[in-house]
Amino acid sequence: MQHTGAQFVEQASQTPPKSVEEFLRFHSKGILDKIGGFFLKLGVHPNTVTILGLVGNFIGAGCLAFGHITIGGIVVLLCGPLDALDGAIARLRGDSSTFGAFVDSVTDRYSELIILCGLLVHFLLINDALSCAVVYLAAAGSVLVSYVKARAESLNYTAKVGILTRVERYLVLAPLLVVNQPVIAVWIIAILANFTALQRIWFVRKQAYDQISSQK
């Protein structure tokens, strides 16, 4: 199963990285290959790592739901690198399939949404209605960032732009949860994820209009 998309699983580019995601992929490839090679020798399948990451995020979400924010944040923080590791193992195995990339992307969406669900339950239990609404906006923005890109690519446009892709959202969410600042985390994601979706919509609009102009 191939693991691509927003993870650090592609081969590092020789050009200077232009985003946080590209920067991390560029500088972590060698380390991930070594760790992935070690697990490959142990016979660990990339799907196993993917499932472990998903299960770990469910556990982290459960901790968040019951108010154990720091513990949940640590679990989420530890599960993040698994998104990169499963892809490294898959690439080293030579397991390349579009279905594998599809499943990996869907799993990432489930992981992100279940974490936000855990926060939603937490805010419901403490009767924080405003934060519940913000969590909804954060979830909507996160889904739209991915959906706009997928829909754009289905129409032969590109939409790999924006200030808060999944990697950036993880880098915002996990550390702030560790330091017990869930409200700040969801506010940042709610605002910047939706802004990123709008950035991508505008970027696709520009391509569409350029395409129309070139045909005249």
N, C-alpha and C positions, 0 to 999 in steps of 0.2 A: 504494500500500500504506500503510495507516494504521499508525502505531506508537504504541501506547498502553501501558497497564499501569503498570509500575514506572518507566518512563522519565519524563523531564521534557518531555513532548510535549503535554500538555493545556494549555488556556489557563489562565493564572494566575488563581487565585481572588481575589476582592476581600476575602475574610475573612482574618484573620491566620492564617498557617500554624501547624499544630499538630504537625508532625513534621519531621524532618530532610529527608525527601523533599519535603514540601510547601514547606518553607522554600527549598530549592534551586530548586525549580520556580518558585516565586513570584519569586525575585530573579534568575533566570537567563533568563527568558523573552525579555526584550528583547534581550539579547546573542545568544541562540540564533537569534532571528528575523533579526537582522542577518546573522549568519554563514550561516544557512540560505538567506536571500535571495541572498547572494553566490554560493553554490554552485548555487542554482537558476538563476541567470542563466548560469552556465557549462554548464548542461545536465546536472548531476550528478543521477542518480536516487537516491532514498532507499534503494532496494535495494542499490545499489552501496556506499553508506556502511555499511549493515548487514553486507554481506559483508566489507568491509574490516576492520570491527571484529572479526568472527569470525576472519578470517585472522590479524589482529594478535594476538589472544588465543592462537591456536595457536602462533604464533611465540614469544610470551611464555612459554607453557607449556613449549616446547622448551628455552628458556633456563633455566627453573627446574629442569627435569628433569636437566640436566647441571651443575647447581650454580652457574649464573650468576644468583644470586638478585637482586642489585641491578639488573642489566640487564633481567631478566625483569620485575621490578617496575616499572621505568620504562615498558616496553612496555605492561604492563597498565594502568598509570596513564594513559598517553596514549590507550589504546583506550576508556577509560570514557566520555569525553564524546561519543564517536561514537554511543552509545546514545541520547543526547539529541538529537544533531544530525540523525540520520536521521528522527526523529519530527518535528522542526521543519520539515525539508524537505518531508516528506509532508504535513504540515498546510498549509503554504504552497502546495503544488501542488493541494490539494483532493482528494488521494488518500485516500478514506475507505473502508475495507473491514474487516469483522470478520476476514476471512482474513489480511489484512495484520497486524493486531494479534496474531493467533494465531501467525503465523510469527515475528514479532519476539520474542514471549515465549519461544517454543521456542529461538530462536537465543540468547537471553540465558542460558537454562538450559545449553545446550551450552557457551557461553563460560565460564560459572562452573565447570562440571564439568571442562572440559579444563584449566583453571588448577589446580584441585585435583588432577587426575591428574598434572600435571607435578610438583607437590610430592610426591605419593605416590611417583613414580619416584625423585625425589631422595632421599627418606628411605629407600627400599629400597636404593639404591646405597650409602648410607653406613651401612646396617644399623641404622637407628633404628626398631625395631619399635614402640615406644610412639607415636612421632609418626605412623607409618603408620596405627595404630588411630585416632588423633585425627583424621587427615585423613578417614578413613571416616566418623566421627561428624559432622565438619563438612559433608561432602557430603550425608549423610543428612538433617541438619538443614536445610540449604539447600533441598533438594528438598521436604521436608515443609512448610516455610514456604509455598512456592508451591502445593503440592498441597492443603493444607488450605483455603487461600483459594479455589482453583478449585472444589474439591468443595463447599465451603459455598455459593458463589454458584450452583452448579448446583442446589442445593436451596432457593434463594431466601433464603439467609441472607447476612450480610456478615461479613467477617473481616479488614478492613483495620486491624488493630491489631498491636502487637508492637514490641519495642525494636530488632530487628535484621532489617529488610527488606533487599531486595537492595541498595538504595542504601547503607544503613549497612554492609552486609557489604563492599561495594566500598571504602568509606571506611576500613574497618579493614584490609582485606587489602592494597590497593595501597601505601599509605604504609609499612606495616610491611615489605613486601617490598623496597621501595626502600632502607630502612635495614638490610636483611639480618637481619630478625627473623621468619623464616617460622614458627618453632615457636610464638611468641607469637600470631601471626596465626591459626593454625589452632586453637589452644586457645580463643581468644576466640570464634571462629565456632562451634566445636563446642559450646561451652556455651550461648552466647546464641542461636544459631539454633534449637537444640532447645527452649530456653526459650520462644522466640517462637512456635514451632509449638504448644507446650502452651498458651500464652496464647490463641492463636487457637481452639484446640479448646475451651477453657473459655468463650471469648466466644460461640462457636456454641452450646455447651451451654446457656448462659444464655438465648439467644434461643429455643431450642427449648422450654425449660421455660416461658418467658414465654408462648410461643404456646399451649402446652397449657393453662396457667392461664387465659388469656383466652377459651378455648373452653368452659370449664366454666360 
